[in-house]
Amino acid sequence: MDTWYFTIYVSLVMAVSPTKVDDSPEFLSALIFGSPTVQAGGDMQLKCVIVEKSESGRQILMYLCKNAVGMRIKALGNENQHIFILRNVSVLDSGNYSCVCSLYKHFPKNVTASGYNTIQVQVADVSTAKTTSESQPKGIHLVKSAVIQSGRSTVRKGEDIELTCSISESEKPQLLHVYVCKDGLGKISKSLHDQCHSHFSIKNVNLEDSGVYSCVYSAKKYNISEVNDTERENSILIKVYDPQWQINLIRLICSLGVIIFVCLIVVYDVYSTKQGCSAAVESAKAATSLDLHD
């Protein structure tokens, strides 16, 4: 019996042993859209959009973060998005902006989180903006949006993201350069020869590959670092997830199965032992009765 008790103990340890599971975050990631360049003295407009709306019916609060630190807050009510407007910006307002949302109200400066995607906004004075405009290749604004499609909106970590970019038949030249952008920034490119569709594959993706994907195209070839899609007229949201929690769940179910199996064996062993003892007692009583009659 000691062997069975030891087996039960080991099974319980397996079942309750802590496994690595991500805690449910208090802040939910949101999407952010906006122009990557703003002139000093102008207004910066940043749109924050909820990715997954809460089903609890509670008020959702949207936070605008700069460099992963909260700076503005807005109660959304029944809306799923909000446009934050920063007026009369200066070069000090340059930085990485993102959005997060929560069911709880916090002082913005106490919020340290980053959203689903991040945009880098550069605020430049008039002279800097003029220099940038002169150094930028002519024709860069001729990049046009293309239709992007993907077979799945969620992809497991380690798998591939398959994307298809399509352009209108009427705009198809003999040679075309197509660019896939992630969160508005150029990521990969391909040249098309007398075709309307281009297929892209991003291999062995990680959690960092989650984001908003879009396609742009141009008859002129540019360096991938020069291409950006600020408008994102046609875009899709792709989320890369880690199946670790599923593995942990399977482990837990297997551990519970082992416990139940061991308990059944112990119950059967106890029952068999009891039956054996009862049979032995009956046999002893029968033998004693025969001896008395003799």
N, C-alpha and C positions, 0 to 999 in steps of 0.2 A: 504493500500500500504506500510505503514511503516513496517509491518510484513514481507513482501516479501523482502524489502531492507535489513532488518536485517538478513534474511535467506541467501541471497546472500553473505553478508559480512562474516558470519560464514563459509560458504562453501569455500570462497576464502582463509580464514585463514587456513582451513584444508588442502587446496591444496598446499599452499606455505610454510607451517610450516616445519622447518628443521627436517629431519629424519636422523638417524645415518647411514651414508654410508661411507665406507672406501674410502679414496682418492686414485686415481691411483698412485701407487708408481713410482718414477723416476727410481728406480733400479728394475730390474727383477731378480728373483732368478735363480740360475744355480746349476747343480749337480757338486759334487766334488768326485774324487776317488783318493785313495792313500793308502800307507802302514801306519798302526798306529804306527809302531816303526821304528826308523832310528838310526844308530850308529853315534856317534859324529865323525866329520871329513869326513863323506860321503855326498852323494847328496840326497836331498829330491825331489821326483817327484810327482807333484800333477796335476791331469787332471781335467780341468773344461769343462763342457758340457752344451750347451744351452738347456733348457727345451722346451721353445716355441719361435721359431724364428720369428723375426719381419717381417711383410709383407710390411713395408714401403720402403724397398730397401736401407735404410740408413746404414752407417757403424756402426757395433756393437763393443763396447769396453768391454772387459772382465777384471774384477778386482778380484785379489786374496786377501782375507781378513784373517787376523789373529786376533782372539779374537774380531771379528766384526769391525775391523778397516782395511782399505785398505792398501796394502803394495806393490803390483805389478799391472801393467796395460798392456794390450795387445790388439791391434786392430786385429780383426779376419778376416777381408776381406770377402771372400766367405766361410770360414770355420765355423763350428758350435762348435768347441772345440779347446782347447789349453792346452799344458802341460807346467806348470811352473816348472823350475828346480832351487832349492835353493842349491848352492854348499857349500861344507865345513861347514856343519851346526854344531852348538854347542847345549848344553843343553838349552841355552837361546832361541833357536828356537822352543822349545816345546810349544804347545798351541792348540787351537781349530781353524781349518782352514775351510773356506767356500768360495764360489764364487758367485759373482753377476755380472750382465751385464747391460749396459745402452747405450742409443743412444747419450749421452752427455759425453764430456770429463771432468774429474775432476782430481785434484791433488790427488793421492792415499790416502794420509794421511787425506784428508777431507772426504773420503768415510766412513760412519759409517752404515753398513748394514750387515746382515747375509743372507746366501744363502738358497737354498732349503733343503740342508742337511749339516751337520757339521761332520768333522772327528777330533778326538783328536789324535794328533801326539806327541809321546814321543821320544825325542832325548836322548839317554843314552850313557855314555862312555863305554869303553870296559869292565870294571869291573862290571858295573851295568848290562850290557847286559848279561854277563856271569852268574851273580846271578839270573837274571830273567829266563834265559834258564834252570838253574838247578832246580829252584823252580817250573817251569811249569810242569804239569803232563805229563808223557811220553805218547806218542801216540796222543797228541793233534793235531799234523800235519796230522794225518790220517783222519781227518774230510774231507769229499768230498762234492762237490756241487751236489745238486739235482735240478730237474726241478720244477719251481714254476709257478702256474697259478692262475688267479683271474678272476671272472666274469666281474668285472668293474674296470676301471682305475681311475674313479672319484667317490667319495662317499660323500654323504651329512653328515654334522656334526650331531652326534647323532645316525647314522645308524651303521651297522656292516660291517667289512671287512671279506670277506670269501676267504680263501687261500687253495690251494691244492698243496702239495709237492709230487713229484713222483720220484721213483728211478728205475733203470734198473732191469728187472726180473732176469738177470744173477747174480746180486749182492745182491739179497734178502736173508738175513740170517733168522734164526728163530726169533731172537730178534734184533731190530734196534732202534736207538735213532735219532729222527729227530728234527732239530732246525730251527726255523724261525728267521732270522736276519733282523733288520731294520738299514739301513745305515751302514751295516757291523758288527753290534753288536748284540749278541744274545738277543732275546726278549721273546720267548715262546718255549716250547719243548713238545714232546710227544713220547711215546714208541710204536713201532709197533711190532706185533707178526705175523710173516709169512705173511706180506702184502707189497704191492708196493706203496700204496697211503696213505697219511695222510692228514686229513682235519683240518684246524685251523680256529677259529673264534675270531676276536677281537671285543668286544662289545662296543657300545656307544662311538664311536671314536670322537676325538677332532681334531682341526687343527694341533696340535703337532704330530698327528699320520701320517701325510703326510711324504713320504719318499720313499727310494728305498728298496724294500723287496727282500730277497733271502732265499734259503733253503740249509742247509748242513745236513749231516748225518754221523753217526759213529756207529760201533758195540760196542763201549765203551761209558758209560754214563759220562758226564761232567756237572759241575755246569754251569748254563746259563751264568754267568759272565765270564767264561773262554772261551766261544765260540765266535769266530769272523770269518767273511767271507771277507777277504781282496781282493780276486780276483773277486768275484761276477760275475762268468761266466754266470750264468742264473739269471737274476734279472728283476723285474718289478717296474715301477714307479706308485705309488698310491697317488692321491691328494685328500685331504679332503677339502671341500668347505663349506662356510657358506651361506645359501640361504637368508640372510637378505636383499640383494639388490632386490631379487624377491618380497619379502614381501613389500618393499618400493614402488616398481613399481605398485603392485596391489593396494596399498593404493592411489597412485597418480591417477591411472585410475578410481578408485571408486570416488575419490574427483571430478575429471573432469566430471564424469557421473552425480554426484549430481548437479554440477554447470549448466550443460546443461539442466537437468530436471527442475531446478528452473527457468532458463531463459525462457524455453518454457511455464511454468506456468504463469510467469509474462507477457510474450507476449500475451498469451491467455486472461489473466485477463484484460490487457489494451485494447485488441481488443473487448472483451465482453462489457467493460465499455463504449467504444466509440460507439459501436452499440446500447447500451441502451440509451445513450445520444442522438444519432441521432433519435432513435424512439420517445423519449420524445419530442424532438424539433418538429418533424413532427406532432405529436399529438397536441401539443400546437398551431402550425400553422393552423391545420385543425379546431380546436375549435374556434380560433380567426376569421377564415374566415366565419364560420357559424354564429357567433355573428354579424358580419358586415352585412350579408345578411338579418338577422332578423331586 
